[in-house]
Amino acid sequence: RRTEQAAANVQQTAATMNEMTATVKSNTETAHEVNTLSADTSSAASKGGEVMSEMMEMMGEIADSSKRIANITSVIDGIAFQTNILALNAAVEAARAGEQGKGFAVVAGEVRSLAQRSAKAASEIKMLVETSAGRVKSGNEHASAAGRTMQDIVSQVRNVTALIAQISAATAEQATALSEVSSAVEDLDDITHQNAARVSESAEASGRMTHQANRLVEAISVFR
């Protein structure tokens, strides 16, 4: 009975080990899928970081262009100011020349008007550039913050990917080890069943020997 009970226990253990092996195998496959998905996510995050870096470079180039435009506008404003002064001086000289300077005075007036319009246009351009520069600066700050956030995300995703890879590898090792244990338990189950059969055969043989011994005792008692 003990042998039969032991055989039943080993068989139950073998069944449990098979279930555990199947579960670990399923977990291994899931871990592999998660590992692949995590690697894809890490790649996408890295590409997002690269795009963000390119955008930040473009924002920087726009800021530089705005500065150059502002400098050019300042030069135009300065030229318009100097032209306006020259036109005023020319108008004064034309007035001194009297009748002979009337034609020159008209030209000087047109030049002065053009200089004033140029100065006004330069001032408007300067205001637009300053407004644009402010927006570019704000956008650059937001882009920088987004870039830092993206870098943090990329770093965290890489860390998670590394951890998942370790978990996947460990799960695979566990599956291999558990498969070996399950195989050993199955071998033990076979051996236990063989032993149970041998014990049963030994019990039958012992019973036959006991029966024969009893018959011999009975036969000997006749001669007493």
HELIX and SHEET records of a PDB file:
HELIX    1   1 ARG A    2  ALA A   97  1                                  96    
HELIX    2   2 GLY A   98  GLY A  101  5                                   4    
HELIX    3   3 LYS A  102  VAL A  222  1                                 121    
END                                                                             
